[in-house]
Amino acid sequence: MASPAVDDYLKTIYHHTEWQDDPITPSQLAATLGLAPSSVTEMVRKLSTQGLVSHRPYGPISLTDAGRRRAAATCRRHRLIETWLVREFGYAWDEVHDEAEVLEHAISDRLLERIDARLGRPRFDPHGDAIPDADGNVDREPFVLLAEAGPGHTGRVLRVSDRDPELLRAIESAGVAVGSEVTVSGAATITVADAAVDLPDGAPDAVWLTA
């Protein structure tokens, strides 16, 4: 059954393990969604009853195969819309998340297919997150979080978290974008195009590089 609330839960659980391996806990899910733990506990119970998640009391939450397919479909809608807004309407990458949150529940599958075709079947959204194909498959390179990359590591920026629009703007102002070739110099310093760049606070934990 179509439900924006269910899709938001599944999308959040799916996204949590895209760029790291630890499954999401109920408290993390509540914090990410901005909801009371009691509300999350009740919804997780319902999702488990529907066969969309696997969860034991006080344990982490994981998606079932059915839940993963539905979550991938929702992420596909969200990320295609973000890409569409940037390419066709001139939105900045820090402006699209909230718009996509609304539109992903409103547009038809037919329109989504037209958007995908018009954009040339993109594989990644403006922030570097992989866009699942119609079957839920994704293509992602091996990666490392910038904060965990040692000095001297050279790689291409794969992804920048879209959680904090202000941080996105600061990272962009520093000359760092998805696709940039960078070399790690220190804990918060990188080299981009032969120029040393001091990263804003929080950036090392929001940027992923090729491994």
ZADO-1210 file (C-alpha; in nm, 4 decimals, padded with zeros to 6 digits):
<atoms>
<atom x="00.0000" y="00.0000" z="00.0000" code="MET" pos="1"/>
<atom x="00.1332" y="00.3435" z="-00.0938" code="ALA" pos="2"/>
<atom x="00.2270" y="00.5483" z="00.2120" code="SER" pos="3"/>
<atom x="00.4636" y="00.8461" z="00.2205" code="PRO" pos="4"/>
<atom x="00.5428" y="00.7742" z="00.5860" code="ALA" pos="5"/>
<atom x="00.6361" y="00.4129" z="00.5144" code="VAL" pos="6"/>
<atom x="00.8482" y="00.5177" z="00.2179" code="ASP" pos="7"/>
<atom x="01.0312" y="00.7796" z="00.4271" code="ASP" pos="8"/>
<atom x="01.1172" y="00.5192" z="00.6901" code="TYR" pos="9"/>
<atom x="01.2393" y="00.2670" z="00.4349" code="LEU" pos="10"/>
<atom x="01.4396" y="00.5286" z="00.2453" code="LYS" pos="11"/>
<atom x="01.6133" y="00.6402" z="00.5659" code="THR" pos="12"/>
<atom x="01.7031" y="00.2833" z="00.6632" code="ILE" pos="13"/>
<atom x="01.8313" y="00.2155" z="00.3101" code="TYR" pos="14"/>
<atom x="02.0396" y="00.5321" z="00.2963" code="HIS" pos="15"/>
<atom x="02.2005" y="00.4692" z="00.6348" code="HIS" pos="16"/>
<atom x="02.4043" y="00.1755" z="00.5073" code="THR" pos="17"/>
<atom x="02.4899" y="00.3068" z="00.1617" code="GLU" pos="18"/>
<atom x="02.8156" y="00.4665" z="00.2727" code="TRP" pos="19"/>
<atom x="02.8985" y="00.2643" z="00.5844" code="GLN" pos="20"/>
<atom x="02.8180" y="-00.0879" z="00.7033" code="ASP" pos="21"/>
<atom x="02.6623" y="-00.0556" z="01.0495" code="ASP" pos="22"/>
<atom x="02.2831" y="-00.1108" z="01.0504" code="PRO" pos="23"/>
<atom x="02.0649" y="00.1652" z="01.1858" code="ILE" pos="24"/>
<atom x="01.9344" y="00.1524" z="01.5418" code="THR" pos="25"/>
<atom x="01.5866" y="00.2696" z="01.6485" code="PRO" pos="26"/>
<atom x="01.7383" y="00.5704" z="01.8287" code="SER" pos="27"/>
<atom x="01.9367" y="00.6696" z="01.5181" code="GLN" pos="28"/>
<atom x="01.6264" y="00.6315" z="01.3032" code="LEU" pos="29"/>
<atom x="01.4259" y="00.8501" z="01.5427" code="ALA" pos="30"/>
<atom x="01.6970" y="01.1169" z="01.5444" code="ALA" pos="31"/>
<atom x="01.7295" y="01.1201" z="01.1654" code="THR" pos="32"/>
<atom x="01.3546" y="01.1468" z="01.1122" code="LEU" pos="33"/>
<atom x="01.3077" y="01.3941" z="01.3988" code="GLY" pos="34"/>
<atom x="01.0456" y="01.1759" z="01.5650" code="LEU" pos="35"/>
<atom x="00.9819" y="01.0484" z="01.9159" code="ALA" pos="36"/>
<atom x="01.1348" y="00.7056" z="01.9866" code="PRO" pos="37"/>
<atom x="00.7921" y="00.5707" z="02.0803" code="SER" pos="38"/>
<atom x="00.6521" y="00.6678" z="01.7385" code="SER" pos="39"/>
<atom x="00.9449" y="00.5006" z="01.5625" code="VAL" pos="40"/>
<atom x="00.9057" y="00.1835" z="01.7696" code="THR" pos="41"/>
<atom x="00.5400" y="00.1562" z="01.6689" code="GLU" pos="42"/>
<atom x="00.6101" y="00.2165" z="01.2995" code="MET" pos="43"/>
<atom x="00.8975" y="-00.0329" z="01.2944" code="VAL" pos="44"/>
<atom x="00.6619" y="-00.2893" z="01.4447" code="ARG" pos="45"/>
<atom x="00.4150" y="-00.2240" z="01.1626" code="LYS" pos="46"/>
<atom x="00.6890" y="-00.2442" z="00.8989" code="LEU" pos="47"/>
<atom x="00.8009" y="-00.5757" z="01.0440" code="SER" pos="48"/>
<atom x="00.4444" y="-00.7075" z="01.0330" code="THR" pos="49"/>
<atom x="00.4261" y="-00.6055" z="00.6657" code="GLN" pos="50"/>
<atom x="00.7474" y="-00.7949" z="00.5923" code="GLY" pos="51"/>
<atom x="00.9449" y="-00.4818" z="00.5029" code="LEU" pos="52"/>
<atom x="01.2012" y="-00.4807" z="00.7858" code="VAL" pos="53"/>
<atom x="01.3678" y="-00.7286" z="01.0162" code="SER" pos="54"/>
<atom x="01.3982" y="-00.6188" z="01.3789" code="HIS" pos="55"/>
<atom x="01.4361" y="-00.7670" z="01.7253" code="ARG" pos="56"/>
<atom x="01.3493" y="-00.5590" z="02.0354" code="PRO" pos="57"/>
<atom x="01.6355" y="-00.3194" z="02.1198" code="TYR" pos="58"/>
<atom x="01.8321" y="-00.4445" z="01.8197" code="GLY" pos="59"/>
<atom x="01.9243" y="-00.2778" z="01.4895" code="PRO" pos="60"/>
<atom x="01.6840" y="-00.2565" z="01.1960" code="ILE" pos="61"/>
<atom x="01.7504" y="-00.4046" z="00.8532" code="SER" pos="62"/>
<atom x="01.5472" y="-00.4168" z="00.5343" code="LEU" pos="63"/>
<atom x="01.4018" y="-00.7382" z="00.3975" code="THR" pos="64"/>
<atom x="01.4284" y="-00.8031" z="00.0239" code="ASP" pos="65"/>
<atom x="01.0821" y="-00.6525" z="-00.0227" code="ALA" pos="66"/>
<atom x="01.1732" y="-00.3526" z="00.1903" code="GLY" pos="67"/>
<atom x="01.4962" y="-00.2972" z="00.0011" code="ARG" pos="68"/>
<atom x="01.3176" y="-00.3009" z="-00.3357" code="ARG" pos="69"/>
<atom x="01.0634" y="-00.0476" z="-00.2170" code="ARG" pos="70"/>
<atom x="01.3304" y="00.1719" z="-00.0552" code="ALA" pos="71"/>
<atom x="01.5443" y="00.1641" z="-00.3707" code="ALA" pos="72"/>
<atom x="01.2416" y="00.2706" z="-00.5755" code="ALA" pos="73"/>
<atom x="01.1803" y="00.5660" z="-00.3443" code="THR" pos="74"/>
<atom x="01.5474" y="00.6688" z="-00.3537" code="CYS" pos="75"/>
<atom x="01.5352" y="00.6439" z="-00.7319" code="ARG" pos="76"/>
<atom x="01.2436" y="00.8880" z="-00.7432" code="ARG" pos="77"/>
<atom x="01.4056" y="01.1287" z="-00.4977" code="HIS" pos="78"/>
<atom x="01.7440" y="01.1345" z="-00.6677" code="ARG" pos="79"/>
<atom x="01.6094" y="01.1631" z="-01.0206" code="LEU" pos="80"/>
<atom x="01.3987" y="01.4594" z="-00.9103" code="ILE" pos="81"/>
<atom x="01.7017" y="01.6253" z="-00.7488" code="GLU" pos="82"/>
<atom x="01.9002" y="01.5777" z="-01.0685" code="THR" pos="83"/>
<atom x="01.6100" y="01.7095" z="-01.2776" code="TRP" pos="84"/>
<atom x="01.5781" y="02.0225" z="-01.0630" code="LEU" pos="85"/>
<atom x="01.9499" y="02.0992" z="-01.0910" code="VAL" pos="86"/>
<atom x="01.9845" y="02.0326" z="-01.4631" code="ARG" pos="87"/>
<atom x="01.6550" y="02.1656" z="-01.5943" code="GLU" pos="88"/>
<atom x="01.5576" y="02.4391" z="-01.3489" code="PHE" pos="89"/>
<atom x="01.8884" y="02.5776" z="-01.2267" code="GLY" pos="90"/>
<atom x="01.8534" y="02.4764" z="-00.8634" code="TYR" pos="91"/>
<atom x="02.1744" y="02.4686" z="-00.6580" code="ALA" pos="92"/>
<atom x="02.2707" y="02.1370" z="-00.5021" code="TRP" pos="93"/>
<atom x="02.1899" y="02.2692" z="-00.1526" code="ASP" pos="94"/>
<atom x="01.8328" y="02.3606" z="-00.2554" code="GLU" pos="95"/>
<atom x="01.6943" y="02.0395" z="-00.3997" code="VAL" pos="96"/>
<atom x="01.6532" y="01.8003" z="-00.1073" code="HIS" pos="97"/>
<atom x="01.3402" y="01.9506" z="00.0467" code="ASP" pos="98"/>
<atom x="01.1763" y="01.9993" z="-00.2941" code="GLU" pos="99"/>
<atom x="01.2420" y="01.6356" z="-00.3826" code="ALA" pos="100"/>
<atom x="01.0985" y="01.5222" z="-00.0482" code="GLU" pos="101"/>
<atom x="00.7644" y="01.6689" z="-00.1575" code="VAL" pos="102"/>
<atom x="00.7705" y="01.5776" z="-00.5264" code="LEU" pos="103"/>
<atom x="00.8796" y="01.2144" z="-00.4824" code="GLU" pos="104"/>
<atom x="00.5348" y="01.1340" z="-00.3432" code="HIS" pos="105"/>
<atom x="00.3453" y="01.3296" z="-00.6080" code="ALA" pos="106"/>
<atom x="00.4729" y="01.2464" z="-00.9557" code="ILE" pos="107"/>
<atom x="00.3560" y="00.9470" z="-01.1549" code="SER" pos="108"/>
<atom x="00.5706" y="00.6563" z="-01.2693" code="ASP" pos="109"/>
<atom x="00.5108" y="00.7713" z="-01.6275" code="ARG" pos="110"/>
<atom x="00.6500" y="01.1183" z="-01.5568" code="LEU" pos="111"/>
<atom x="00.9442" y="00.9696" z="-01.3683" code="LEU" pos="112"/>
<atom x="01.0305" y="00.7556" z="-01.6703" code="GLU" pos="113"/>
<atom x="01.0143" y="01.0630" z="-01.8964" code="ARG" pos="114"/>
<atom x="01.2432" y="01.2530" z="-01.6579" code="ILE" pos="115"/>
<atom x="01.4922" y="00.9650" z="-01.6505" code="ASP" pos="116"/>
<atom x="01.4964" y="00.9436" z="-02.0309" code="ALA" pos="117"/>
<atom x="01.5306" y="01.3205" z="-02.0775" code="ARG" pos="118"/>
<atom x="01.8265" y="01.3294" z="-01.8385" code="LEU" pos="119"/>
<atom x="02.0010" y="01.0475" z="-02.0247" code="GLY" pos="120"/>
<atom x="01.9557" y="00.7805" z="-01.7551" code="ARG" pos="121"/>
<atom x="02.1912" y="00.9403" z="-01.4991" code="PRO" pos="122"/>
<atom x="02.3678" y="00.7077" z="-01.2562" code="ARG" pos="123"/>
<atom x="02.4282" y="00.9614" z="-00.9794" code="PHE" pos="124"/>
<atom x="02.2450" y="01.2590" z="-00.8306" code="ASP" pos="125"/>
<atom x="02.4053" y="01.6039" z="-00.7785" code="PRO" pos="126"/>
<atom x="02.5531" y="01.4953" z="-00.4432" code="HIS" pos="127"/>
<atom x="02.7058" y="01.1752" z="-00.5810" code="GLY" pos="128"/>
<atom x="02.4503" y="00.9316" z="-00.4408" code="ASP" pos="129"/>
<atom x="02.3835" y="00.6430" z="-00.6784" code="ALA" pos="130"/>
<atom x="02.0466" y="00.6437" z="-00.8551" code="ILE" pos="131"/>
<atom x="01.9043" y="00.2895" z="-00.8508" code="PRO" pos="132"/>
<atom x="01.7866" y="00.1667" z="-01.1892" code="ASP" pos="133"/>
<atom x="01.4300" y="00.0492" z="-01.2470" code="ALA" pos="134"/>
<atom x="01.5228" y="-00.2911" z="-01.0992" code="ASP" pos="135"/>
<atom x="01.6789" y="-00.1403" z="-00.7881" code="GLY" pos="136"/>
<atom x="02.0408" y="-00.2039" z="-00.8908" code="ASN" pos="137"/>
<atom x="02.3141" y="00.0518" z="-00.8212" code="VAL" pos="138"/>
<atom x="02.6664" y="00.1014" z="-00.9501" code="ASP" pos="139"/>
<atom x="02.9073" y="00.2355" z="-00.6876" code="ARG" pos="140"/>
<atom x="03.2872" y="00.2483" z="-00.6736" code="GLU" pos="141"/>
<atom x="03.4915" y="00.1462" z="-00.3657" code="PRO" pos="142"/>
<atom x="03.5049" y="00.4473" z="-00.1348" code="PHE" pos="143"/>
<atom x="03.6592" y="00.5927" z="00.1778" code="VAL" pos="144"/>
<atom x="03.5325" y="00.8685" z="00.4058" code="LEU" pos="145"/>
<atom x="03.7621" y="01.1707" z="00.3847" code="LEU" pos="146"/>
<atom x="03.8037" y="01.1706" z="00.7643" code="ALA" pos="147"/>
<atom x="03.9429" y="00.8167" z="00.7400" code="GLU" pos="148"/>
<atom x="04.1725" y="00.8768" z="00.4423" code="ALA" pos="149"/>
<atom x="04.5351" y="00.9171" z="00.5447" code="GLY" pos="150"/>
<atom x="04.7684" y="01.1978" z="00.4371" code="PRO" pos="151"/>
<atom x="04.8842" y="01.1436" z="00.0802" code="GLY" pos="152"/>
<atom x="04.5670" y="00.9654" z="-00.0265" code="HIS" pos="153"/>
<atom x="04.4609" y="01.0836" z="-00.3708" code="THR" pos="154"/>
<atom x="04.1126" y="01.0231" z="-00.4988" code="GLY" pos="155"/>
<atom x="03.8091" y="01.1636" z="-00.6727" code="ARG" pos="156"/>
<atom x="03.5220" y="01.3083" z="-00.4722" code="VAL" pos="157"/>
<atom x="03.2402" y="01.0547" z="-00.5027" code="LEU" pos="158"/>
<atom x="02.9825" y="01.1997" z="-00.2717" code="ARG" pos="159"/>
<atom x="02.9058" y="01.4963" z="-00.0469" code="VAL" pos="160"/>
<atom x="02.6351" y="01.4532" z="00.2163" code="SER" pos="161"/>
<atom x="02.3274" y="01.6662" z="00.1549" code="ASP" pos="162"/>
<atom x="02.2144" y="01.6638" z="00.5190" code="ARG" pos="163"/>
<atom x="02.3396" y="02.0183" z="00.5943" code="ASP" pos="164"/>
<atom x="02.2709" y="02.2804" z="00.3216" code="PRO" pos="165"/>
<atom x="02.4987" y="02.5345" z="00.4904" code="GLU" pos="166"/>
<atom x="02.7873" y="02.2868" z="00.4898" code="LEU" pos="167"/>
<atom x="02.7192" y="02.2093" z="00.1236" code="LEU" pos="168"/>
<atom x="02.7522" y="02.5775" z="00.0403" code="ARG" pos="169"/>
<atom x="03.0747" y="02.6030" z="00.2403" code="ALA" pos="170"/>
<atom x="03.2248" y="02.2994" z="00.0686" code="ILE" pos="171"/>
<atom x="03.1304" y="02.4410" z="-00.2712" code="GLU" pos="172"/>
<atom x="03.2851" y="02.7774" z="-00.1787" code="SER" pos="173"/>
<atom x="03.6074" y="02.5920" z="-00.0936" code="ALA" pos="174"/>
<atom x="03.6199" y="02.4684" z="-00.4533" code="GLY" pos="175"/>
<atom x="03.5277" y="02.1067" z="-00.3782" code="VAL" pos="176"/>
<atom x="03.2651" y="01.9322" z="-00.5905" code="ALA" pos="177"/>
<atom x="03.1634" y="01.5820" z="-00.6877" code="VAL" pos="178"/>
<atom x="03.4241" y="01.4692" z="-00.9397" code="GLY" pos="179"/>
<atom x="03.7057" y="01.6854" z="-00.8031" code="SER" pos="180"/>
<atom x="04.0480" y="01.5171" z="-00.7843" code="GLU" pos="181"/>
<atom x="04.1941" y="01.5803" z="-00.4397" code="VAL" pos="182"/>
<atom x="04.4946" y="01.4811" z="-00.2320" code="THR" pos="183"/>
<atom x="04.4636" y="01.4609" z="00.1453" code="VAL" pos="184"/>
<atom x="04.7218" y="01.6790" z="00.3191" code="SER" pos="185"/>
<atom x="04.6022" y="01.6719" z="00.6790" code="GLY" pos="186"/>
<atom x="04.2998" y="01.6223" z="00.9030" code="ALA" pos="187"/>
<atom x="04.1085" y="01.9103" z="00.7415" code="ALA" pos="188"/>
<atom x="04.3327" y="02.0144" z="00.4532" code="THR" pos="189"/>
<atom x="04.3350" y="01.8881" z="00.0964" code="ILE" pos="190"/>
<atom x="04.4942" y="01.9877" z="-00.2309" code="THR" pos="191"/>
<atom x="04.2632" y="02.0636" z="-00.5233" code="VAL" pos="192"/>
<atom x="04.4097" y="02.1652" z="-00.8612" code="ALA" pos="193"/>
<atom x="04.7507" y="02.2214" z="-00.6989" code="ASP" pos="194"/>
<atom x="04.6032" y="02.4600" z="-00.4409" code="ALA" pos="195"/>
<atom x="04.5844" y="02.3898" z="-00.0674" code="ALA" pos="196"/>
<atom x="04.2276" y="02.4060" z="00.0659" code="VAL" pos="197"/>
<atom x="04.1291" y="02.4306" z="00.4324" code="ASP" pos="198"/>
<atom x="03.7997" y="02.2501" z="00.4695" code="LEU" pos="199"/>
<atom x="03.5104" y="02.3904" z="00.6736" code="PRO" pos="200"/>
<atom x="03.4163" y="02.2261" z="01.0018" code="ASP" pos="201"/>
<atom x="03.2318" y="01.9012" z="00.9456" code="GLY" pos="202"/>
<atom x="03.3520" y="01.8497" z="00.5888" code="ALA" pos="203"/>
<atom x="03.5823" y="01.5517" z="00.6550" code="PRO" pos="204"/>
<atom x="03.2801" y="01.3587" z="00.7821" code="ASP" pos="205"/>
<atom x="03.0629" y="01.4638" z="00.4879" code="ALA" pos="206"/>
<atom x="03.2859" y="01.3881" z="00.1885" code="VAL" pos="207"/>
<atom x="03.3637" y="01.0474" z="00.0373" code="TRP" pos="208"/>
<atom x="03.6538" y="00.9749" z="-00.1996" code="LEU" pos="209"/>
<atom x="03.7461" y="00.6874" z="-00.4275" code="THR" pos="210"/>
<atom x="03.9326" y="00.4293" z="-00.2200" code="ALA" pos="211"/>
</atoms>
